[in-house]
Amino acid sequence: MPPIVYNAMVLREPYSGVEVTVHQLLCSLAQHGTCPVRAYVPHGCRPVPPSAQVLLRPCRAARPRLVRILWEQACLPVLLRRANAPLLHAPAYVAPLAAPCPTVLTVHDLHALTHPQFCTAANRLHYSLLLPRSIRRAAAIIVFSDYTRRTVISRFPEAAARITVIPPGISPGFKRCTDETALRTARARYDLPEDFLLFVGDLTDRKNLGGLLAAFAHVRARHPDLHLVLAGAAPPGAAAALERTLHALGLDGHIVRRTGYVAQADMPALYSLARLFMFPSHDEGFGLPPLEAMACGCPVVCSGGATLEICAGAALTCDPGDPAAIAGAVGEVLGNPATRHGRVLAGYAAAARFSWENAARATETVYRKIIRDF
């Protein structure tokens, strides 16, 4: 059988949750899968295990987003036809509309359609044009949560029979860090305060940073020595808005620290040092950071979409639109050691359910079914 084609051209530093899952699934298919896979990846992406049978790296010009989209829609179908590919997996929302073979499409969420106010104009245009058509043409659709499955069906009821829920895994490195040297190094590298709450993700409105900061201002009134660490990249416009919000709330750069993008190898240390992980986003199709935090023994306060589903009762939940409710959930953990201990133990159990090996094997089951049916 010719190799299945896996289009990983979306990979580009710094990785967000989408890029992490696209890269990790490719690695897991290479390590644990049995189907031959040919992957298209850009120059400079993170390494893939040598067991990956074929890696094709288009030129660097394919990296800018517009050029990548044009390459996927115009050039990739030609390459699929020449290779007589039995199947294409498009793991990042959109597939080439002229693909000559069946496609498996991964839909991480429908934020561009359900929450367009949180998306850039370019994203709204791109996904409004190509995402619905990709969903309608896909032979199979993979989503990471039942919440996302229901969201897709509400918009595209005809796709219901083609949707399979396959949660992603957690990278093996995410576990409680007890190495004092590693902890000290991370604290010094990112200028971490002694006692802090942690947020990890893009510093954008979709993550409800305004609500998070307002809630933290409430919490700090009771815990004046507590700090907040924001780990993630902020677009220029978002950074300016964040500064205005901090100023309005009376929170300065000493109280709220921004680390910028944090290397994946350092994240277990940050989760392990934090008192609590805050993730009160408006909506999530899955939400890897809460699971990573729980795997590292950090209790979680979260809200929004699939995060409530995947945390399986291990996290304290709150209304993202109510800063007082967010602060109340945080205070419940900070003020009650027994509650904190129970949430930590429940978090370990919840995180242990997610495995990249299981995700790869379930994905291959979808591949085989589509190839057999077509």
ZADO-861943 format. One record per residue (C-alpha): residue in three letters; x, y, z. Coordinates in steps of 0.1 Angstrom, whole numbers, plus 5000, padded with zeros to 4 digits. Each point is the difference from the previous one (the first is absolute). Layout:
N
ALAXYZ/...
***
This chain:
374
MET500050005000/PRO501450354992/PRO500650215031/ILE497350215015/VAL500850374997/TYR500150215031/ASN500050374994/ALA502050175029/MET500950324981/VAL498250205027/LEU502949935024/ARG501750335008/GLU501750145031/PRO498850105025/TYR497749705003/SER496450055013/GLY497849725010/VAL499149924964/GLU503749974990/VAL500849795031/THR497249744991/VAL500949994963/HIS503749945008/GLN499449755029/LEU497549794979/LEU502549984972/CYS502749885024/SER497649755016/LEU499049864966/ALA503749964992/GLN500749835033/HIS496849795005/GLY498349984967/THR500049724974/CYS498850204969/PRO502750154979/VAL499850385002/ARG501550274978/ALA500150335018/TYR500350354985/VAL501750225025/PRO501750344997/HIS503750075005/GLY500950065036/CYS497249815016/ARG500749805032/PRO501649664994/VAL497949694991/PRO501249655010/PRO502249834975/SER497449734997/ALA497950234979/GLN500349844966/VAL499950304978/LEU500550375008/LEU499750254971/ARG501050365008/PRO498750264975/CYS502050314996/ARG500150285026/ALA497750214978/ALA497249775011/ARG500250135035/PRO498250344998/ARG496349935007/LEU498550134967/VAL502649804980/ARG499349695021/ILE496350034993/LEU500650034963/TRP502449715000/GLU497449785018/GLN497250094977/ALA501950004967/CYS503249795003/LEU499149735025/PRO497249854978/VAL502549964972/LEU502449835023/LEU497349775014/ARG499049904964/ARG503649934990/ALA500649795031/ASN496749814996/ALA499450085036/PRO497249785015/LEU499250265027/LEU500850355012/HIS499950105036/ALA499550385004/PRO500650045038/ALA499450385002/TYR496450104991/VAL500350024962/ALA500649764971/PRO500850064964/LEU496650034982/ALA501349834969/ALA501649705018/PRO499849704977/CYS499849755029/PRO497849975031/THR501050245028/VAL499949975038/LEU499650345016/THR500850105035/VAL497850285013/HIS501450145032/ASP497150245006/LEU497650234982/HIS501250325016/ALA500250194967/LEU496349934995/THR498650005035/HIS502250275015/PRO501250224971/GLN500450305023/PHE503149835014/CYS501649934966/THR502150214977/ALA498450124967/ALA502449764981/ASN498949705021/ARG496350094996/LEU500450024962/HIS502249694997/TYR497849775021/SER496650144988/LEU501049924965/LEU501849665004/LEU498949845033/PRO496349934991/ARG501049864966/SER502849795015/ILE497549855025/ARG497449934974/ARG502649824977/ALA501849815027/ALA499649625000/ALA500650005037/ILE500350275027/ILE502149975032/VAL499250225030/PHE501650005034/SER496950025022/ASP496449925001/TYR499450375005/THR501650074966/ARG498149724984/ARG496750165012/THR501150344988/VAL500849874965/ILE496849814998/SER498050315010/ARG501550184970/PHE500349714976/PRO497549735009/GLU500749814969/ALA503549935013/ALA498949815031/ALA500649654987/ARG503550094989/ILE501350145033/THR502249805024/VAL501250135034/ILE503749935005/PRO501550205029/PRO503750094997/GLY502649895025/ILE502350175024/SER503750004991/PRO502049765024/GLY502150295014/PHE497050155018/LYS500349875035/ARG500750155034/CYS503550155001/THR501849925032/ASP503550084987/GLU501050305021/THR502750114975/ALA497450004972/LEU497650205022/ARG502650265009/THR501150034964/ALA496450064988/ARG499350255028/ALA503150204990/ARG499649974963/TYR496450135000/ASP500450235031/LEU497249815018/PRO498850145034/GLU500049785030/ASP496249965002/PHE498050024968/LEU497049894981/LEU500649904963/PHE498250044967/VAL501449844968/GLY498750094965/ASP499850274974/LEU499550345017/THR496850084980/ASP496450085007/ARG498849654993/LYS501849885031/ASN498150255021/LEU503050185013/GLY497850305011/GLY498049775022/LEU503149825012/LEU501750325010/ALA496950145017/ALA499649685020/PHE503750015010/ALA499550355013/HIS497349875022/VAL502249715012/ARG503050225007/ALA497950225023/ARG499949695024/HIS503549874990/PRO502250314996/ASP503249804996/LEU498649804971/HIS501150074964/LEU498749894966/VAL502249864972/LEU498850024964/ALA501949754978/GLY499350054963/ALA500550224970/ALA498050324995/PRO499450164966/PRO500950375000/GLY496450125002/ALA499249765028/ALA503150105019/ALA498950375000/ALA496549905011/LEU501449795028/GLU502150305013/ARG496950225001/THR498049735019/LEU502949965025/HIS500150385005/ALA496350025005/LEU500049735027/GLY503150145018/LEU502149704991/ASP503650084989/GLY502749794984/HIS501449895033/ILE496649855012/VAL499149854966/ARG503149854982/ARG500149924963/THR502549734990/GLY499350014962/TYR500049664983/VAL501449725023/ALA501949704985/GLN498149685004/ALA502949855020/ASP499650275027/MET496249975003/PRO499949725026/ALA502250215023/LEU497650304997/TYR496949785007/SER501849845029/LEU501050335016/ALA496550164996/ARG497550005029/LEU497149974975/PHE499350014963/MET497350244987/PHE498349944966/PRO496750195000/SER499750014962/HIS496850084982/ASP500049684979/GLU502449714993/GLY499849724975/PHE502349805023/GLY502650185021/LEU503349845005/PRO501550235027/PRO497549905027/LEU500949634994/GLU503750085000/ALA499650195033/MET498149715016/ALA502749754988/CYS502550215018/GLY498150015033/CYS498750364996/PRO496350055009/VAL497850164973/VAL497250264999/CYS498450004966/SER496950084980/GLY498849984964/GLY499149744975/ALA501949674999/THR502350095029/LEU497249915024/GLU499649664983/ILE503649904998/CYS500850105036/ALA497449745011/GLY499150175033/ALA503750045011/ALA500050384995/LEU498050265017/THR497750174975/CYS498750354997/ASP498050244979/PRO502550174976/GLY497750314999/ASP500150055037/PRO503450115015/ALA498749955035/ALA499149644992/ILE503449944986/ALA501650165031/GLY497749795022/ALA501249674984/VAL503650115004/GLY499550105036/GLU498449665008/VAL503349834989/LEU502350255017/GLY498150005033/ASN499449635004/PRO503049765000/ALA497749695000/THR498250134969/ARG503350074983/HIS501449665008/GLY496849834987/ARG500150194967/VAL503649924995/LEU499349625004/ALA497050024978/GLY502050204974/TYR502749724998/ALA497249754993/ALA498350224974/ALA503250074981/ALA501049635000/ARG497149924977/PHE501650184970/SER502749824980/TRP501650094966/GLU500449634993/ASN496349955004/ALA499350304978/ALA502349874972/ARG498349655001/ALA496550154999/THR501050234971/GLU501349704981/THR496749825005/VAL498350304983/TYR502649984972/ARG499349634994/LYS496350045000/ILE500150284974/ILE502449814977/ARG497849695003/ASP496850194992/PHE501550184971/
***
